[in-house]
Amino acid sequence: MLLDAFRARNVMLATAESCTGGLVSGAVTAIAGSSDVFDRGFVTYSYPAKTALLGVPESMLAEHGAVSEPVARAMAEGALARSDAGVAVAITGVAGPGGSEAKPEGLVWFATATAAGTQAERRDFGPLGRAVVRERSVETALELAIQAVGRLP
């Protein structure tokens, strides 16, 4: 479905991943023929990687932390700007175990960026365990990417 949606608009996809560690890129590229739709993926697990590869300001990371709406937005916008994609999707969250009261296990921020703007969405999957949170994050990111390409003219 994702490949068809992107092909119909003749648009490429880029990903910016933190807590999923490349799983979204892997899910897309596991499908034969995805090269006409998938441009590139950025796996930016650390703060320095988010800054160096995506241009997320250090001050933003210091103020909000990686698991936040501003950082998810900046990641998506950075991936869009540093690729040939028309849609970028970003994921940053706490897959677990662990977390904090403010940022509990299962909290994930997503963002999609296009030339028309950026949208962010928070999901609280709960303490389902690392594997399940990451799996649900991949599913959500793919759904959000399809929605984003569907909003393009």
C-alpha positions as CSV (number, residue, x, y, z in Angstrom):
1,M,0.0,0.0,0.0
2,L,2.8,2.5,0.9
3,L,4.6,1.8,-2.4
4,D,1.5,2.3,-4.4
5,A,0.6,5.5,-2.6
6,F,4.1,7.0,-3.2
7,R,4.3,5.7,-6.8
8,A,0.9,7.3,-7.6
9,R,2.3,10.7,-6.6
10,N,5.8,10.0,-8.0
11,V,7.3,10.9,-4.6
12,M,10.2,9.4,-2.7
13,L,10.3,8.7,1.1
14,A,13.1,9.4,3.6
15,T,13.2,8.2,7.2
16,A,14.8,9.7,10.3
17,E,14.8,7.1,13.0
18,S,15.9,6.9,16.6
19,C,14.2,4.4,18.8
20,T,13.4,2.1,15.8
21,G,17.0,2.0,14.8
22,G,16.3,1.6,11.0
23,L,13.4,-0.8,11.3
24,V,11.1,1.5,9.2
25,S,13.7,1.7,6.5
26,G,14.1,-2.1,6.7
27,A,10.3,-2.6,6.4
28,V,10.1,-0.5,3.3
29,T,13.2,-2.0,1.6
30,A,12.2,-5.5,2.4
31,I,9.7,-5.1,-0.4
32,A,11.1,-5.9,-3.9
33,G,10.9,-2.8,-6.1
34,S,11.0,-0.3,-3.3
35,S,14.0,1.5,-4.8
36,D,11.7,3.7,-6.9
37,V,10.0,5.0,-3.7
38,F,12.6,4.9,-1.0
39,D,15.3,7.5,-1.1
40,R,17.3,7.1,2.1
41,G,17.1,6.5,5.8
42,F,18.9,8.3,8.7
43,V,19.5,6.3,11.9
44,T,20.3,8.9,14.4
45,Y,20.3,7.2,17.8
46,S,22.6,9.7,19.6
47,Y,22.3,13.4,20.1
48,P,25.5,14.1,18.0
49,A,24.0,12.0,15.2
50,K,20.8,14.0,15.2
51,T,22.8,17.2,15.1
52,A,25.3,16.1,12.5
53,L,23.1,14.3,10.1
54,L,19.7,16.0,10.5
55,G,20.7,19.5,11.7
56,V,18.7,19.2,15.0
57,P,20.0,22.1,17.1
58,E,22.0,21.1,20.2
59,S,20.1,23.7,22.1
60,M,16.8,22.0,21.2
61,L,18.0,18.6,22.4
62,A,19.3,20.2,25.6
63,E,16.0,22.0,26.3
64,H,13.5,19.3,25.3
65,G,15.4,16.0,25.1
66,A,15.3,13.7,22.1
67,V,11.8,12.4,22.9
68,S,9.8,15.5,22.2
69,E,7.7,17.1,19.6
70,P,10.2,19.8,18.6
71,V,12.9,17.2,18.0
72,A,10.6,14.9,16.0
73,R,9.7,17.9,13.8
74,A,13.3,18.9,13.4
75,M,14.3,15.3,12.5
76,A,11.6,15.1,9.8
77,E,12.5,18.5,8.4
78,G,16.2,17.6,8.5
79,A,15.6,14.4,6.6
80,L,13.5,16.2,4.0
81,A,16.1,18.9,3.5
82,R,19.0,16.4,3.2
83,S,17.3,14.0,0.8
84,D,15.6,13.8,-2.6
85,A,12.3,12.8,-0.9
86,G,9.0,14.5,-1.0
87,V,7.9,13.0,2.3
88,A,10.0,12.4,5.4
89,V,8.9,10.5,8.5
90,A,10.7,10.7,11.9
91,I,10.4,8.6,15.0
92,T,11.9,9.3,18.4
93,G,10.8,7.6,21.6
94,V,11.4,5.5,24.7
95,A,11.1,1.9,23.5
96,G,12.1,0.6,26.9
97,P,12.9,-0.7,29.3
98,G,13.0,2.3,31.5
99,G,11.8,5.8,31.0
100,S,10.8,8.4,33.5
101,E,7.7,10.0,34.8
102,A,7.8,12.7,32.2
103,K,8.8,10.4,29.4
104,P,7.6,6.9,30.2
105,E,8.3,3.7,28.4
106,G,6.2,3.5,25.3
107,L,6.1,7.2,24.6
108,V,6.9,7.9,21.0
109,W,6.8,11.1,18.9
110,F,6.4,11.0,15.2
111,A,6.6,13.7,12.6
112,T,6.1,13.9,8.8
113,A,7.5,16.7,6.7
114,T,6.6,17.7,3.2
115,A,7.1,21.0,1.3
116,A,3.6,21.9,2.6
117,G,4.7,21.7,6.2
118,T,5.3,19.4,9.2
119,Q,2.9,17.5,11.3
120,A,3.7,15.8,14.6
121,E,1.9,13.2,16.6
122,R,2.4,11.7,20.0
123,R,1.6,8.0,20.8
124,D,1.6,6.4,24.2
125,F,1.9,2.7,23.6
126,G,2.5,1.9,27.2
127,P,5.1,-0.4,28.9
128,L,4.6,-3.2,26.3
129,G,8.2,-4.1,26.1
130,R,10.9,-2.9,23.7
131,A,10.1,-5.2,20.8
132,V,6.3,-4.4,20.8
133,V,6.9,-0.6,21.1
134,R,9.3,-0.7,18.2
135,E,7.0,-2.9,16.1
136,R,4.0,-0.5,16.8
137,S,6.2,2.5,16.0
138,V,7.1,1.0,12.6
139,E,3.5,0.4,11.8
140,T,2.5,3.9,12.9
141,A,5.3,5.5,10.9
142,L,4.3,3.7,7.8
143,E,0.6,4.8,8.3
144,L,1.7,8.4,8.8
145,A,3.9,8.4,5.7
146,I,0.9,7.2,3.7
147,Q,-1.3,9.9,5.1
148,A,1.4,12.5,4.4
149,V,1.8,11.5,0.7
150,G,-2.0,11.5,0.4
151,R,-2.1,15.2,1.5
152,L,0.2,16.2,-1.4
153,P,-1.3,18.0,-4.3
